[in-house]
């Protein structure tokens, strides 16, 4: 028995592969309303319409996914710290995007981006780990976002949603995706074993929290809410933490006189 067949039979004995459609900008199905304020949670918007999630990590910087980049830059704003898209009050423009030159939209490699805001904001940022580390399979985590609550809907949820996911073994995730994309050490997977629980349209760039620490951002999935296609996240690995710190340090030094 080959490795993929062994892993699939071990975790899901009745599983068979089938063709799926790609959802590159994704959101939460089967979640529940977030009640506790999240001052660092960001909605990235084009023409004031939600397109992606994000995380305020410094008072002028938002962390999100690289494929969330929208143009022209003057049409993009972020809504910060709101539990409701319709009731949000802190809207800020953006100055620039920073993303790795190695980002590849097809392979999902280095699907990570920093957005520089047009001004400093007063909302409390969310700290990211000082040192990136891998997250063991079986770890319980939470993904958060405003995306559609049904795969048949294209409109974002007005209320911020959250859903518990479980980290999936990287080798098993590669089996699910047939190495397309290849889940590297700088990526991770997490999903639910229940049907109709997962991400769909609108939550790319949103945070994955494990034990209250931000460990990744949503990159994509195949077939919304299917337990056999776990969500792929860009892991805040040592490589990505170093990249983030390099960008922030460079920007800080360029504005210091």
N, C-alpha and C positions, 0 to 999 in steps of 0.2 A: 504493500500500500504506500503511495507517495505521501510526502509531507502534507500537502494541501488536503488530500482526501482524509488523511488521519485527523488533522485538526478540525475539519468540518464535521466529520462523523462524531468526534469527541464532544464538540460543543453543540452541534445541531444535527442529530441523527437523521432527521427527515428532510434535510435541506437539499434542494437542487437549484442550480443556477438558472437564471432566465434573463432576457435582455431588459435593460432599464434605460430610462432617459436621464440625462445629466441635469442636475440642478446646481448651478454654480453660485447663485446668490440665494442663500437659504434661510429658513426660519423655523419656528417651533410649532409642532403639532402635538397635541395631547399634554400641553403644559398647564401651568396655573398662574394666576395673576401674582406679580411681585407686590408685596405689601410694604416692605421696609424700604425707605429712601436709598437710592443708589446715586449719590452726587457725582460719581465718576463715570456713570453710564452715558454713552453718546449715541445719538442718531445722526448718521451722515446722510445729508439730503441734497438732492439736485432740484432746483426750482421749488424748494420747500416740500418736496416729496421724499419720504424715507426710501433709502436704497441699501444701506448697510449699517451694521452696528459698529461700535468702537469703544475705546477705553481711554479716559483722560489719565495720563500717567505723569504729567507735569502741568503747571498752570497755563502752558501755551502749546502743549503737545498731546496729540491723540494717537493711540496705537490701533491699527486696523489691518485688513488684508490688502495686499497690493492690487488685486483685481477689482477693488472697490474704487479705484481712481476714475473720476468723472471729469469731463471737460465741457465747456470752458470753465476754468477755475472760478471765474466770477459768479457762476450759477450755483456753486456749492457752498453750503453752510452746514453747521453742526448745531444740534439741539442738545443741551447738556443738562444732566441731572434730573430728568423728568420721568415720571412713571406713566405719563400719558402724552402721546404725540400731539393731541389737540389742545392740551392745557399747558404745554411747555412755554416758558417765558425767556429762557436764556439762550438766544440764538446768536451765533458768532460766525463771521466769514473766515475764510482760510487764505493763507499766503502761498503755501507750497506743499508739494508732496516729496517725500524721501523714501525710496525703496531700493533694495539691492539690485545691482546690475545683472545678477544671476537669476532674478525672478523669471519664471517660465510659466505662462498661463496654462499650457497644456499639461506639463508634468507636475504642476503645483509647487515646484521647487521654490523655496524662499518667498512664499506668498505672504509677505509681511510689509507693512508700510507705516510711516510716521507722517502725520499731517500737522503742519505748523499753523496755528490759529492766528488771526489778524490782530489779536490782543490777548493779554493775560486775563484769565478768568478767576473768579473767587471760589468756585466749587472745589471741594477737597479731592485731590487726585488719588488714584489707587496705585500703591507701590507695586512694582514688579520685582520678582526675585533678584537678588544680587548675583546669584550663580544659578544658571539653568541646570536642571536635572531631569532625568527620565522619570516617567510616572508608571508604577507597576500595574500590570493587568489586574482587573478586579477592583481597582480604586473607584470609589463613588465620587462623582463630580457633578457640577451644575452648569448648564449652559443657559444664557440669558439673551433675550432679544424681542423685537417687535414684529417679526415677520408674520406671514399668513398662518392661520390656524387650521387651514385645510389645503390639501394639494390642488384642489379645484378652484382656489381663490387666488387672485393676484394682488389683492389689497393687503397692506400691512395691518397687524393688530394695533388698535389704538392704545391698548394697555400692555405694558411691559410684561413679558411672559418668562417663566423659568421652568426647567425640566431637568430631572436627575438622569444622568447617564453613567454608564460603567465603562472604564477604560478597557479596550479590546487588545489582545495580544497582537503585536505588530506583524508577525508572520501570518497569523490568521487573517488579519485585515488585508494583507497582500494577496492571500488566496481568494478572498471575496472579490477583490478588484482585478484579479488576474494580472497583477503588477501594472495596471493602467488606471491611475498612476502608481508608481512604485512608492510605497510608504517608507521613507528614509528615517534615519535616526533623528532628523530635525523635524519630523512630523509625528503625529500620533492619531489614534482612532478611539472613538468612544461612541457607544450606542445603547439602545434599550432592547431587551429580548421580547418586548411586547409590540404587537402590531399597532400602527397609527400613533407611534410615539417617536418623535425625532424632529429634525429640522427640515425646512423647506425654503420658500422664497422670502428673502429679505434680511437674513441674519448673518450673512458673511461678515467677517471682521469682528463679530461679537465675542465676548469672553467665555472661556471655560475656566471655572474655579474648582480646584480640588483642595479640600481642607482649608477653605477661605483664601487660598492663594491663586492668583492668576497664573495659569500654566500654559495657555494657548489661545489662539484666535481661530474662529471658524473659517475654513478654507472651502469646503464643498462636500457634496455627497452625490449618490445616485439613488433615484426613486425615494421620494420623501416619505419618511415614517416607516421604512422597511427595515426590520431588525437585521437583515442579511446584508445591508449596505450601510455600515456605520459611518458616522460623520468623520471626515478627515479634518484635522486641526493642524495649523502651523504651531509646532511646539516651541515654547520659549526655552530653547536649548542653549548650551554655552555659546554656540555660534551666533544665535540670534540675540542673546543678551549682549554679547560683545558688540554686535552691529548697532544695536539701539544706543548703547552707551557711547560709542564712537561718534554717531550722528549728533547726539545731544551735547557732547563735549565740544565738537567742532563748532556747532552753532553758538554755544556759550562763549567760546574763545573769540569768535568773529564779532561778537557784540560787546566785548570787554575792552575798555580803553585805559 
